[in-house]
Amino acid sequence: MNTFENNPPFIGVAGNIGVGKTTFTEIVAKYFGLKEYYESVIDNPYLEDFYGDMGRWSFNLQIYFLHHRFSGHIEMSNSSKGVIQDRTIYEDVEIFARNLYEMKFMSQRDWDTYCDLFSNMVRFLKKPDLIIYLQAKTNVLISRIENRNRDFEQKIDAEYLHRLNLSYEKWIHEITNIPVLVIDTNEFNIFKDSEKLDKIFQQIELKLSESK
């Protein structure tokens, strides 16, 4: 279904680790005929080291993510087709890097350098037409992470996930310059709850039509 042929949208999918962004992105992209852009996780050379020693590798990891997301964002902005992105560049600074700094895993020097770099990058970026925030409780995230069974994710601390969730809630409610759609995924099975999924498609269409 290509509803936006004459007005291709740029959608960002936001949410914590394990919430189901990749699966959601795939399904929404297929329904609306959008091109997908995914977060570099499996091939990320820093991720396993990071979960083993967050203080040592936090800055390296965040710079890698920022670079990868910036490159994808530039490509999406120049696309003539509608696009959907698995995790936005804004989450890098507002959620992940900020938490690492506040938890003392990133030094003041590294945090300042990271923020300066981010500020210079976003000056060149087109804002998404819509951010879809997938919401889930910490215990639900842990269950989903365990079920997908990625070795490097087994080291993720529940307290770390909880802190990220709190940051997400704060950030998403402070966004004023980009339309936001919040989806509670705690009891949502995207493969079985077809009625709810259809309603989500309708909500996405409505939000995008309002933003144009």
C-alpha positions as CSV (number, residue, x, y, z in Angstrom):
1,M,0.0,0.0,0.0
2,N,1.6,3.3,-1.1
3,T,-0.6,6.0,0.5
4,F,2.0,8.7,0.3
5,E,3.1,8.4,-3.3
6,N,2.9,12.2,-3.9
7,N,4.1,13.2,-0.5
8,P,6.7,10.7,0.7
9,P,7.1,10.7,4.5
10,F,10.1,10.4,6.8
11,I,9.2,8.3,9.9
12,G,11.4,7.6,12.9
13,V,10.7,4.6,15.2
14,A,11.9,5.2,18.7
15,G,12.0,3.0,21.7
16,N,14.1,1.1,24.3
17,I,16.3,-1.9,23.7
18,G,14.1,-5.0,23.1
19,V,10.8,-3.2,22.6
20,G,10.4,-4.5,19.0
21,K,11.5,-1.6,16.8
22,T,13.0,-3.7,14.0
23,T,10.0,-5.9,13.6
24,F,7.6,-2.9,13.8
25,T,9.7,-1.1,11.2
26,E,9.6,-4.0,8.8
27,I,5.8,-4.4,9.0
28,V,5.1,-0.7,8.7
29,A,7.5,-0.3,5.8
30,K,5.9,-3.2,3.9
31,Y,2.4,-1.9,4.5
32,F,3.1,1.7,3.4
33,G,5.7,0.9,0.8
34,L,8.6,2.7,2.6
35,K,12.3,2.1,2.4
36,E,13.7,0.9,5.8
37,Y,16.9,2.0,7.5
38,Y,18.1,0.0,10.4
39,E,20.3,0.5,13.4
40,S,23.8,-1.1,13.1
41,V,23.7,-3.6,15.9
42,I,24.8,-7.1,14.9
43,D,27.8,-5.8,13.0
44,N,28.7,-3.1,15.6
45,P,32.3,-3.7,16.5
46,Y,32.0,-2.0,20.0
47,L,28.7,-3.4,21.4
48,E,30.0,-6.6,23.0
49,D,33.0,-4.8,24.6
50,F,30.6,-2.1,25.8
51,Y,28.4,-4.4,27.7
52,G,31.4,-6.0,29.3
53,D,33.0,-2.6,30.3
54,M,30.7,0.3,29.8
55,G,33.1,2.9,31.3
56,R,35.9,2.0,28.9
57,W,33.8,1.8,25.7
58,S,30.9,4.2,26.1
59,F,32.3,7.1,24.1
60,N,33.6,4.8,21.3
61,L,30.2,3.1,21.0
62,Q,28.2,6.3,21.0
63,I,30.4,7.9,18.3
64,Y,30.0,4.8,16.2
65,F,26.2,5.0,16.5
66,L,26.2,8.7,15.9
67,H,28.3,8.4,12.7
68,H,26.2,5.5,11.4
69,R,22.9,7.3,12.1
70,F,24.1,10.6,10.6
71,S,25.1,8.8,7.4
72,G,21.7,7.1,7.2
73,H,19.8,10.3,8.0
74,I,21.6,12.2,5.2
75,E,20.7,9.4,2.7
76,M,17.1,9.4,3.9
77,S,16.8,13.2,3.6
78,N,17.9,12.9,-0.1
79,S,15.5,10.1,-0.9
80,S,12.6,10.6,-3.3
81,K,10.8,7.7,-1.6
82,G,9.1,7.5,1.8
83,V,11.5,6.2,4.5
84,I,11.2,4.7,7.9
85,Q,14.2,4.6,10.4
86,D,14.7,2.1,13.2
87,R,15.8,4.4,16.0
88,T,16.3,8.2,15.5
89,I,19.5,10.2,15.8
90,Y,17.9,12.2,18.6
91,E,17.8,9.2,20.9
92,D,21.6,8.9,20.7
93,V,22.2,12.1,22.6
94,E,18.9,12.4,24.7
95,I,18.7,8.8,25.9
96,F,21.9,6.7,25.5
97,A,24.8,9.1,25.7
98,R,23.1,11.2,28.4
99,N,22.5,8.2,30.5
100,L,26.0,7.0,30.2
101,Y,27.2,10.5,31.3
102,E,24.9,10.7,34.2
103,M,25.8,7.1,35.3
104,K,29.5,8.2,35.3
105,F,30.4,5.8,32.4
106,M,31.2,8.8,30.2
107,S,33.5,11.6,31.3
108,Q,32.6,15.3,31.3
109,R,35.2,15.8,28.5
110,D,33.8,13.0,26.3
111,W,30.2,14.2,27.0
112,D,31.1,17.8,26.0
113,T,32.8,16.6,22.8
114,Y,29.9,14.3,21.9
115,C,27.3,17.1,22.4
116,D,29.3,19.6,20.3
117,L,29.6,17.0,17.5
118,F,25.9,16.2,17.7
119,S,24.9,19.9,17.7
120,N,26.9,20.5,14.5
121,M,25.5,17.4,12.8
122,V,21.8,18.1,13.4
123,R,22.1,21.5,11.8
124,F,22.3,19.7,8.5
125,L,19.4,17.3,9.1
126,K,15.8,17.2,8.0
127,K,13.4,16.5,10.9
128,P,11.2,13.4,10.7
129,D,7.5,14.0,9.7
130,L,6.6,11.6,12.6
131,I,8.2,9.9,15.5
132,I,6.5,6.6,16.6
133,Y,7.5,5.8,20.2
134,L,7.1,2.1,21.1
135,Q,6.5,1.9,24.9
136,A,7.1,-1.1,27.2
137,K,7.7,-1.8,30.9
138,T,11.2,-2.9,31.9
139,N,10.2,-6.5,32.8
140,V,8.6,-6.8,29.3
141,L,11.8,-5.6,27.7
142,I,13.9,-8.1,29.7
143,S,11.6,-10.9,28.6
144,R,11.8,-9.9,24.9
145,I,15.6,-9.5,25.1
146,E,15.9,-13.0,26.6
147,N,13.7,-14.5,23.9
148,R,15.7,-13.1,21.1
149,N,18.8,-14.6,22.7
150,R,21.6,-12.3,21.5
151,D,24.8,-13.3,23.4
152,F,26.0,-9.7,23.9
153,E,22.6,-8.6,25.3
154,Q,22.6,-11.1,28.1
155,K,24.9,-8.7,30.1
156,I,22.4,-5.8,30.0
157,D,21.5,-4.7,33.5
158,A,17.8,-4.3,34.4
159,E,18.5,-1.0,36.2
160,Y,20.2,0.3,33.1
161,L,17.1,-0.5,31.0
162,H,14.9,1.1,33.7
163,R,16.9,4.3,33.6
164,L,16.6,4.3,29.8
165,N,12.8,3.9,30.1
166,L,12.6,6.9,32.4
167,S,14.7,8.9,30.0
168,Y,12.5,7.9,27.1
169,E,9.3,9.0,28.9
170,K,10.8,12.4,29.7
171,W,12.2,13.0,26.2
172,I,9.1,11.9,24.3
173,H,6.8,14.2,26.3
174,E,9.1,17.2,25.8
175,I,9.2,16.9,22.0
176,T,7.3,19.9,20.6
177,N,8.7,20.4,17.0
178,I,7.9,16.9,15.6
179,P,4.6,15.0,15.7
180,V,4.7,12.0,18.0
181,L,2.6,8.8,18.1
182,V,2.9,6.7,21.3
183,I,2.1,3.0,21.1
184,D,1.8,0.9,24.2
185,T,3.3,-2.5,23.3
186,N,3.1,-4.3,26.6
187,E,0.2,-6.5,25.6
188,F,0.6,-6.1,21.9
189,N,1.6,-9.1,19.7
190,I,2.2,-7.6,16.3
191,F,1.9,-10.9,14.6
192,K,-1.5,-11.8,16.2
193,D,-3.3,-8.6,17.1
194,S,-4.3,-7.7,13.5
195,E,-7.2,-5.4,14.7
196,K,-4.8,-3.3,16.8
197,L,-2.3,-3.2,14.0
198,D,-4.9,-1.9,11.5
199,K,-5.7,0.9,14.0
200,I,-2.1,1.7,14.3
201,F,-1.8,2.0,10.5
202,Q,-4.8,4.4,10.6
203,Q,-3.2,6.5,13.3
204,I,0.0,6.8,11.4
205,E,-1.9,8.0,8.3
206,L,-3.8,10.5,10.3
207,K,-0.7,11.8,12.1
208,L,1.2,12.2,8.8
209,S,-1.8,13.9,7.1
210,E,-1.9,16.4,10.0
211,S,1.8,17.1,9.7
212,K,1.8,18.0,6.0
